[in-house]
Amino acid sequence: MKSNHPGSYNQNISYQLYLVSDQKVLKNRDFIKSLEQAILGGVTMLQLRDKDASSKAFYTLAVEVKKLTEKYKIPLIINDRIDIALAVDAEGVHVGQQDIPIAVARRLIGPGKILGASTATLEEAKKAEAEGADYIGVGALFPTATKSNTRSVSLELLTAIKKSVSIPVVGIGGVSKNNIKSIITTGVDGVAVVSAILGKEDIREAAKELNRFYITTGGNH
């Protein structure tokens, strides 16, 4: 889906299956190879997230991940760290409510990069759009073990948020093959996944399966 938001990223991108990386979920499996398997399974967008890494370690990892996303021509989004995103020329950055303000992030990255924002209320969603976000991640929709400071969002609220903004909306938080259909029927532009792909033994097949659910449920891509 191409965003018509002023100053937004100027390429057609799909938010359909948005992978958020988490090295802990992989349990010592090769990080880059695992991400590649996920992309081969149909991941359309990748966010690199590592709250514990040093700046140097995160930068070094981001360089390697950028090579991978360039190879498969999917956007790389860096979580929180605008400096790292700019340093590796990632396609964009994603900020939370406790990170640098959305309007400031937009000013720093310029109009040609993707800017995503985490939201959990109607007010936050509208504000994110007004301040220059290209898309919003809404959740947590279901219990999740990969993030501790989540706020709960109902499917009803997700539906209301989707109707109230014109930028793409991605559902996040405990997404799995058991609940993905209920999320897609709200009309969202995609789902963000961690454990349901990276926590599985066959990462490529897990991604393929989620994509199949998305398509057969009539997701809007």
N, C-alpha and C positions, 0 to 999 in steps of 0.2 A: 504494500500500500504506500502510495506517495503522499506525504503530508503536504497540505497546502498552507501550513503555518508560515507566516512571514519570516524570512531569514532562515528557514529550516534547511536541513540536509537535502541536497538537490539530486538525489538518486532514488530510484524505485527500490525500496527495501521491504523485506517481509519480516514481520514480528511473530510470525506463526509459531515457531518453536525456538524460543529464546533461552539459551543455556547460560546459567550463571555458574562459574567454576568454583570448586571447593576442593582443595587438595586433601583435606581430612576425610572426605567421603570416599576418596579413591583408595584409601588404606595401602599406601606404598606402591600402588601401580604407577607406571610411567605417566606423568602428567600430560606431556605433549601428545604421546601416542593415544592416550585416552580421549583427549579433545578431538584428535583427528578422527577417531572412530565415531564420535558423536556427530561430527560434521558429515561424515560419509553416510550416517544414518538419517540425515535430513535436517540437522540444526541449521536455522537460517540466520542466526545472530548470536554473538558470543560476548558475554561480559566477564572480564577478568577481575576477580575479587579476592583480596588477601589482606585482611585487616592486621595480621600479625607480622608480616614481612617487613624487613628494613627497606628503606628507599632504594638502596642499591640492589638488593635481592629482587624487589618488585620490578624495578626497571629492567634488570637482566632477564627476568621471566617474561615481561611484556614484550621485549624484543623478539624472543623466540615465538611467542604466541602470535605476534603480528605477522611473522613470516608465514605461519600456518594459515591465518585468515586471509592473507593476500593470495596464497596458493589456491584457495578454494573460493575466493571472491565473496566473502561474507564480512559484514561490518564487525569491527572490534570496538567494544565499549569498555572503558576503564572505570571501575567503581571508585568514586570519591576523589581519586588523585588526579587533579587537573594537570599538575606538573608532569606526571608520568604519561598521561594521555598525549600531551603536546610533545614530549620528548621522543615518543615512538611514532608520532603522527597517526595515532589511533583515529578511527572514524568518529568517536565521540566519548562522552563521559556521562556517568550516572551519579546523581547526588541524592542523599536522603534528607529527611527533615532536620537532622542535626548537623548536616554538613554545611558547606559554604552556600549562601543563599542562591537560589536559581538565577535571579537577575544578574548577580555578580558572576556566576559561572558562565552565563551566556556572554557577558562582556569579555571575559578572559579567553574563552575558546573561539569567539568570533561567530559569524553567521554560517560558516560553511561546515560546521561540525554538528553531529547529533547530540542533543542534550536530553537526557532522561531524568525523571524525578520520581521518587517513591512517595506515594500518597495513601492515606487511609480514610479520608473524609471527603465529602463533596466540596467543602470549602477549600481544602488543600488542592484538590484536583483543578478547580477553576482558577485558583491563584497560580498554580504551576503553569497552566496554559497562558495566562495573562503575562507571566514573567519571562516567557520565552522557551518553555520546554517543548521538545518535538514529540515526545510521547511520555506517558506516565505508567508506572508499575503500581498496581493497586493490590493491596493485601496487608496481612496474611489471610487468605481465604480459608485455609485449613491448617491444623497444627503442623508445625515444622520443627525439625531438630537441628536444622542448619543455621538458624538465627534465633538468638535469645530475646532480643528486644522488639518483638513484633507486636502489632496491634491487630485485633481481629476485625475482619470485614465480611459482612454477609453477602451472599449472591444477589440479594435484593439491592443492597447498596452499590454493588459493582454494576448492576444494570442501570441504576440511576446515574452513576458517574459517567458511564458510557454515553448515556443520552444527553448529558449536560456539557460535554466537551467535544470539540471537533478534531482534536489530535488523537492519534492511536492510543489505545488502552490495552495494557498487558496484565493479565491476572497472574498473581504470584502467591506462593505460600502453601506448601504441602501438596502441590499438584502431582497427581498420579494417574495411572490408567483407570483407576476406579472412580475418579471424580472429574476427569477432564471433560467429559460430555456435558456435565452440569455447568461447567465454566463457559464452554464454547457457546452454549445456548443463550448466554446473556448478550451475545453479539460482540464480544471483545475481539481485538485484532490479533491476539496471540496469547500464549501462555509461557511463563518463565519457569524453568525447571532446574533443579539441582540433583537431588537424590534419585529421582525417578529415572534418571539417565546414568549419572556417574556412580550411583550406588549399586547398579546392577552388574552382574557378572559379564553379560554380553551387552556392552554399551551401544554398539551400533544397532543391534536388534531392538534395544529398548527405545532408542530414538525413532526407529522406523515404526515401531508399534504405536507410539504416541502420535506420530504423523498420520497414521492410518485412522486412528480414532478421530483426529481433527477433521480429516477430509470426509469421513463417512458421517460425521455429525453435521456437516454442512458449514464448517468454518468459513469465514468470509475472505479466503484467499484461494 
